[in-house]
Amino acid sequence: MSKYDRRSRKRRTSTGLLLLAGVLGSAWWVYQIEESPAEPDTTSKPDPQTAAAVQPVVESKTVSPPPPSIPSEATPGEKIVEEQPVPSRAADPLASGREALQRGDVLAARSILSAALQQGVSESDEEFVRRELARVGSETILSARIVNGDPVVDRYVIQAGDVLAKIAATHKVTPDLIASMNGIVDKNMIREGQTIKIVKGPFRAVVSKRNYTLDVYLGDAFVRDFKVGLGADDSTPTGEWRVSTKLVNPTYYPPRGGDIVSADDPKNPLGERWIGLVGVSGAAVDQQRYGIHGTNEPDSIGKSVSMGCIRLHNEDVEALFTYLVETHSIITVLD
C-alpha cells in the first residue's frame, strides 16, 4: 500500500466518525426537549389576589334581544306570518270623530260619533261624545242652518194652498218643530214662494234604564238627550213602543183609583205634556197604560219611583213633545 492510499483511507474514516457524532448529538438534544417539563406561563395566570385587585367593574345593562328573523321563503308546510301594521289614530272612531270636528266636517263627525255612542264608549269618553253630538245636532238639525249634503234635512218652497201642518205631516215631523227651526212666529202665517228648512222624520228615542237617559235620534243621527225617572221595582217594561197620542195640559186619572186631578193643577203629576205609548215588541207588547210625561216632583228624575211611566223635567218633555209624532215615532226601552 502506497503512502497516498493510507492517507485517503484515514481521511474517509475521520469524516465518517464526524458524521456519526453529529447524528448522535442531534438525537440527544431532541430527547432532552421532549423529556424536560414545560415551564409555567406566568403571564397567563395571575395570582388570585392580584386578579381580584384588577378585576374590572362591569355595569349591568338590560339588553333587548334581537328581533326574530323572518324567513324570506316558507319551507313546505310552513306559513309565513306577516307583521300587521300598527293601527293609525284614524282607525279609532273617537279619534276619527275628533279629527272631523277639527277640520269642520260636522256631518262626518255626527255620523262617526253617533255610531260610536250606539256601539258603546267608555264612561270617560261618553260625556265628550254626548256634548259634541248635542252641539252638532242643534246646529245641523234643530236650527235654520242647512249643511250641503246633509241626508236628514232639505229645503222646501211653499206652494199655493200649503199649510204648515200639511208640510209637517208629509215629512213625519211636527209643525211646531218646523216653525221653531225657521223662526216662524205664527204657524198660520206662511207665504207662497217662501223657502224653509224641513227635516226628514220621524224622530225616535232610546231609553236606557241603567243610565236614566232618553236619547233622541233622527235616523241614525244623535240629536240630544234628557234625564228621566222610571218605574219603581223595575216596572217600566223594556221593548219597543209606538207613540199613540199626544196631549197638552192633560188631566190625570189615577190608574189605581182616587181623585181626578185637572189640567194646570199644581198637584197634577203629569206636568204639562202627555205622550201616550202602545207596546209593539218585547215585554212592552200590547201594553197601553204607559206614557212619557212631565212631573211635579223634579227630584224624582234619575230615580225609579213612578208607577212605570217615563217622566222628564217639564221643560224637557215640552221639547220632546215637538220632536215625536203620533203613529210614526218609536221609543225603545233598554235595560
C-alpha positions as CSV (number, residue, x, y, z in Angstrom):
1,M,0.0,0.0,0.0
2,S,1.3,3.3,-1.0
3,K,1.6,6.3,1.3
4,Y,-1.0,8.1,-0.7
5,D,-3.6,5.3,-0.2
6,R,-3.0,5.2,3.5
7,R,-3.7,9.0,3.8
8,S,-7.0,8.7,1.8
9,R,-8.3,5.9,3.9
10,K,-7.5,7.8,7.1
11,R,-9.4,10.9,5.8
12,R,-12.5,8.8,5.0
13,T,-12.5,7.2,8.4
14,S,-12.3,10.7,10.1
15,T,-15.2,12.0,8.0
16,G,-17.4,9.0,9.0
17,L,-16.7,9.5,12.6
18,L,-17.6,13.2,12.4
19,L,-20.9,12.4,10.8
20,L,-21.8,9.7,13.4
21,A,-21.0,12.1,16.2
22,G,-23.3,14.7,14.6
23,V,-26.2,12.3,14.4
24,L,-25.8,11.2,18.0
25,G,-25.6,14.8,19.2
26,S,-28.8,15.8,17.4
27,A,-30.7,12.8,18.8
28,W,-29.6,13.6,22.4
29,W,-30.7,17.2,22.0
30,V,-34.3,16.2,20.8
31,Y,-34.5,13.7,23.6
32,Q,-33.8,16.5,26.2
33,I,-36.5,18.8,24.8
34,E,-39.2,16.1,24.8
35,E,-38.4,14.9,28.4
36,S,-37.9,18.3,30.0
37,P,-41.0,19.7,31.9
38,A,-42.8,22.7,30.4
39,E,-42.1,26.0,32.2
40,P,-45.2,27.6,33.7
41,D,-46.8,30.5,31.8
42,T,-46.5,33.2,34.4
43,T,-48.2,35.8,32.2
44,S,-51.5,33.9,31.5
45,K,-52.5,33.1,35.2
46,P,-52.1,36.0,37.7
47,D,-52.3,35.1,41.3
48,P,-55.8,35.3,42.9
49,Q,-55.0,38.4,45.0
50,T,-53.7,40.4,42.0
51,A,-56.6,39.2,39.8
52,A,-59.1,40.4,42.4
53,A,-57.4,43.8,42.7
54,V,-57.5,44.4,38.9
55,Q,-60.9,42.8,38.2
56,P,-62.9,45.4,36.0
57,V,-66.3,46.7,37.1
58,V,-69.0,45.8,34.6
59,E,-72.2,48.0,34.7
60,S,-75.4,46.0,34.4
61,K,-77.4,46.9,31.4
62,T,-80.6,45.5,30.1
63,V,-80.0,44.4,26.5
64,S,-83.1,43.8,24.4
65,P,-82.9,40.6,22.5
66,P,-82.6,41.0,18.7
67,P,-85.9,40.6,16.8
68,P,-86.6,37.2,15.3
69,S,-85.6,36.9,11.7
70,I,-88.4,36.4,9.2
71,P,-87.7,33.8,6.6
72,S,-87.9,35.1,3.0
73,E,-89.4,31.8,1.8
74,A,-91.6,29.3,3.6
75,T,-90.5,25.8,3.8
76,P,-93.1,23.2,2.8
77,G,-96.0,23.1,5.2
78,E,-94.8,26.3,6.9
79,K,-97.0,29.5,7.0
80,I,-95.4,33.0,6.7
81,V,-97.0,35.3,9.2
82,E,-96.7,38.9,8.1
83,E,-96.4,41.6,10.8
84,Q,-99.6,43.7,11.0
85,P,-99.1,47.5,10.8
86,V,-100.0,49.4,14.0
87,P,-103.5,50.9,13.5
88,S,-103.5,54.7,13.0
89,R,-105.5,57.1,15.1
90,A,-108.0,57.3,12.3
91,A,-108.9,53.7,12.9
92,D,-110.3,54.7,16.3
93,P,-113.9,56.1,15.9
94,L,-113.4,58.6,18.6
95,A,-110.2,59.8,17.1
96,S,-111.8,60.0,13.7
97,G,-114.7,61.9,15.2
98,R,-112.3,64.4,16.8
99,E,-110.4,64.9,13.6
100,A,-113.7,65.5,11.7
101,L,-114.6,68.2,14.3
102,Q,-111.2,69.8,14.0
103,R,-111.4,70.1,10.2
104,G,-115.0,71.4,10.5
105,D,-116.7,68.3,8.8
106,V,-119.7,68.3,11.1
107,L,-121.6,65.7,9.1
108,A,-118.8,63.2,9.3
109,A,-118.4,63.9,13.0
110,R,-122.1,63.5,13.6
111,S,-122.2,60.1,11.8
112,I,-119.0,58.7,13.4
113,L,-119.7,59.8,16.9
114,S,-123.4,58.8,16.7
115,A,-122.4,55.3,15.7
116,A,-119.7,55.1,18.4
117,L,-122.3,56.1,21.1
118,Q,-124.7,53.4,20.0
119,Q,-122.0,50.8,20.0
120,G,-120.8,51.9,23.4
121,V,-118.0,54.2,24.6
122,S,-116.1,54.4,27.9
123,E,-117.6,56.5,30.7
124,S,-114.6,58.9,30.4
125,D,-115.4,59.5,26.7
126,E,-119.2,59.5,26.9
127,E,-119.5,63.0,28.3
128,F,-117.4,64.4,25.5
129,V,-119.4,62.4,22.8
130,R,-122.8,63.5,24.1
131,R,-121.8,67.1,24.5
132,E,-120.4,67.4,21.0
133,L,-123.2,65.5,19.4
134,A,-125.8,67.7,21.1
135,R,-124.0,70.8,19.9
136,V,-123.7,69.5,16.3
137,G,-127.3,68.3,16.4
138,S,-128.5,71.7,17.5
139,E,-126.5,73.4,14.7
140,T,-127.3,71.0,11.8
141,I,-130.8,69.7,12.6
142,L,-132.7,72.0,15.1
143,S,-131.6,75.3,13.6
144,A,-132.3,77.1,10.3
145,R,-128.8,76.1,9.0
146,I,-128.5,73.7,6.1
147,V,-125.2,71.9,5.5
148,N,-124.8,70.8,1.9
149,G,-125.0,67.1,1.6
150,D,-126.9,66.5,4.9
151,P,-129.1,63.5,4.3
152,V,-131.7,64.2,7.0
153,V,-132.6,67.8,6.0
154,D,-133.8,69.5,2.9
155,R,-135.2,72.8,1.5
156,Y,-138.9,73.2,0.7
157,V,-140.5,76.0,-1.3
158,I,-144.0,76.7,0.0
159,Q,-146.7,76.3,-2.7
160,A,-150.1,77.9,-3.0
161,G,-152.5,76.4,-0.6
162,D,-149.8,74.9,1.7
163,V,-150.3,74.9,5.4
164,L,-147.5,74.1,7.9
165,A,-149.4,71.2,9.4
166,K,-149.7,69.6,6.0
167,I,-146.0,70.1,5.2
168,A,-145.1,68.7,8.6
169,A,-147.3,65.6,8.2
170,T,-145.7,64.9,4.8
171,H,-142.3,64.7,6.4
172,K,-143.4,63.0,9.6
173,V,-142.5,65.8,11.9
174,T,-144.5,68.4,13.9
175,P,-145.4,71.9,12.7
176,D,-144.1,73.3,15.9
177,L,-140.6,71.9,15.0
178,I,-140.7,73.4,11.5
179,A,-141.8,76.8,12.9
180,S,-139.1,76.7,15.6
181,M,-136.3,75.9,13.1
182,N,-137.3,78.5,10.6
183,G,-138.1,81.3,13.1
184,I,-141.8,81.3,12.1
185,V,-143.7,83.1,14.9
186,D,-147.2,82.4,13.7
187,K,-147.7,78.9,12.2
188,N,-150.7,80.2,10.2
189,M,-148.7,82.9,8.5
190,I,-146.6,81.4,5.7
191,R,-146.3,82.8,2.2
192,E,-146.2,81.2,-1.2
193,G,-142.6,81.0,-2.6
194,Q,-141.1,81.1,0.9
195,T,-138.1,78.7,1.2
196,I,-138.0,76.8,4.5
197,K,-135.9,74.1,6.1
198,I,-137.5,70.7,6.7
199,V,-136.2,67.6,8.3
200,K,-136.9,64.1,7.2
201,G,-138.7,62.4,10.1
202,P,-139.7,60.7,12.1
203,F,-137.6,61.2,15.2
204,R,-137.2,58.2,17.5
205,A,-135.9,57.8,21.1
206,V,-133.9,55.3,23.1
207,V,-134.3,55.0,26.9
208,S,-131.6,53.5,29.0
209,K,-132.9,52.2,32.3
210,R,-129.4,51.7,33.6
211,N,-128.4,55.3,32.9
212,Y,-131.7,57.0,33.3
213,T,-131.4,58.7,29.9
214,L,-133.6,59.3,26.9
215,D,-131.6,59.8,23.6
216,V,-133.3,61.4,20.6
217,Y,-132.3,60.4,17.1
218,L,-133.2,61.4,13.6
219,G,-132.5,58.3,11.7
220,D,-129.0,57.3,12.9
221,A,-128.0,60.8,13.9
222,F,-128.0,61.6,17.6
223,V,-129.8,64.9,18.3
224,R,-129.9,65.4,22.0
225,D,-130.6,63.7,25.3
226,F,-132.7,64.1,28.5
227,K,-132.5,62.6,32.0
228,V,-135.6,60.6,33.0
229,G,-137.3,59.0,36.0
230,L,-138.6,55.4,35.7
231,G,-140.9,52.9,37.4
232,A,-140.3,51.6,40.9
233,D,-139.3,47.9,41.2
234,D,-138.3,47.7,37.6
235,S,-141.9,48.4,36.5
236,T,-141.0,50.1,33.2
237,P,-141.3,47.4,30.5
238,T,-138.4,47.0,28.0
239,G,-139.0,46.7,24.3
240,E,-140.4,48.9,21.6
241,W,-143.2,51.3,21.9
242,R,-145.1,53.4,19.4
243,V,-146.4,56.9,20.1
244,S,-150.2,56.7,20.1
245,T,-151.5,60.0,21.5
246,K,-150.1,63.4,22.5
247,L,-151.9,65.8,24.9
248,V,-151.2,69.3,26.1
249,N,-152.2,70.0,29.7
250,P,-153.5,66.5,30.4
251,T,-156.0,65.6,33.1
252,Y,-154.7,63.0,35.5
253,Y,-156.8,59.9,36.1
254,P,-155.2,57.8,38.8
255,P,-154.8,54.2,37.4
256,R,-155.3,52.7,40.9
257,G,-158.3,54.8,41.8
258,G,-158.5,58.1,43.6
259,D,-159.3,61.7,42.9
260,I,-159.0,63.0,39.4
261,V,-156.6,65.9,39.1
262,S,-157.4,68.5,36.5
263,A,-155.1,70.1,34.0
264,D,-153.0,73.0,35.2
265,D,-153.4,71.9,38.8
266,P,-150.1,72.1,40.6
267,K,-150.8,68.7,42.1
268,N,-151.1,67.1,38.6
269,P,-148.2,64.6,38.5
270,L,-148.2,64.6,34.7
271,G,-147.0,68.1,34.3
272,E,-147.9,69.9,31.1
273,R,-147.5,67.1,28.5
274,W,-148.6,63.5,28.0
275,I,-147.2,61.3,25.2
276,G,-149.1,58.0,25.2
277,L,-147.4,54.8,24.2
278,V,-148.5,51.4,22.8
279,G,-146.2,48.4,23.2
280,V,-145.2,46.7,20.0
281,S,-142.5,44.2,21.0
282,G,-140.6,42.7,23.9
283,A,-142.0,42.9,27.4
284,A,-143.9,46.0,26.2
285,V,-146.0,44.2,23.6
286,D,-149.8,45.1,23.8
287,Q,-149.2,47.4,26.8
288,Q,-151.3,50.6,26.6
289,R,-151.3,52.2,30.1
290,Y,-147.8,53.7,29.9
291,G,-146.6,57.1,28.6
292,I,-144.0,59.8,28.8
293,H,-144.9,62.9,30.8
294,G,-143.7,65.8,32.9
295,T,-143.7,65.8,36.7
296,N,-144.5,67.9,39.8
297,E,-141.6,66.1,41.6
298,P,-138.4,67.2,39.9
299,D,-136.3,65.4,42.4
300,S,-137.6,62.1,41.1
301,I,-135.7,62.5,37.9
302,G,-132.8,60.0,37.8
303,K,-134.7,57.6,40.2
304,S,-137.1,54.7,39.9
305,V,-140.2,55.9,41.8
306,S,-143.1,56.1,39.3
307,M,-145.8,53.5,38.6
308,G,-144.0,52.5,35.4
309,C,-144.2,55.6,33.2
310,I,-141.2,57.6,31.9
311,R,-141.1,61.1,33.4
312,L,-139.0,64.1,32.5
313,H,-138.5,67.6,33.8
314,N,-141.4,69.8,32.5
315,E,-139.2,71.9,30.1
316,D,-137.6,68.7,28.7
317,V,-140.9,66.9,28.0
318,E,-142.1,70.1,26.2
319,A,-139.1,69.9,23.9
320,L,-139.5,66.2,23.3
321,F,-143.2,66.9,22.5
322,T,-142.1,68.9,19.4
323,Y,-139.9,66.0,18.1
324,L,-142.1,63.0,18.4
325,V,-145.2,62.3,16.2
326,E,-148.1,60.1,16.6
327,T,-148.1,56.7,14.9
328,H,-144.6,57.0,13.4
329,S,-142.2,57.7,16.3
330,I,-140.8,54.7,18.1
331,I,-139.4,54.6,21.7
332,T,-137.0,51.7,22.5
333,V,-136.6,51.0,26.2
334,L,-133.4,49.1,27.1
335,D,-132.2,47.7,30.4
